[in-house]
Amino acid sequence: MKLSNQNYLVIALVVLVVLWYLKNQAGKAVDAAVTAVNPADQGNLANRLANEGLWRGGSDGVGTLGTDFYDWTHDDERWWN
């Protein structure tokens, strides 16, 4: 079966539409993955693990994990002493 120029045009158009769709789906997947590991994002995996697991489990609940760590290592430098 011999394809005409019009058949090639339709095939090329279908291929372009499929590639465009796949590109958009891949972009959404990449955005979700980047959000999960982005250190500046408040909802990333490491931040949620630190806040939910470490901070709530071993903290007085005031401040952040970083401020609590500083308080634990600098007890002698508190301003009220």
Secondary structure by P-SEA (a helix, b strand, c coil): ccccaaaaaaaaaaaaaaaaaaaaaaaaaaaaaaaaccccccccaaaaaaaaccccccccccccaaaaaaaaacccccccc
